[in-house]
Amino acid sequence: MFHYYYYPKIERSLKKWLNLERLLLLRFQLLRIFSKLYNKAFKLKRIAQ
């Protein structure tokens, strides 16, 4: 009874947490990509000058 009652709540919180983690990972990857692009642009700018 105890486990049966609490399991859905635990599952729901786990799903929320996993979604949050996925979002954070996506954001981190995007930031890394943007920083790489920015560095490339900066180097090109320096070469152009």
Contacts in CASP RR format, 6 or more apart in sequence:
PFRMAT RR
TARGET T0000
AUTHOR 0000-0000-0000
METHOD contacts of the structure
MODEL  1
MFHYYYYPKIERSLKKWLNLERLLLLRFQLLRIFSKLYNKAFKLKRIAQ
END
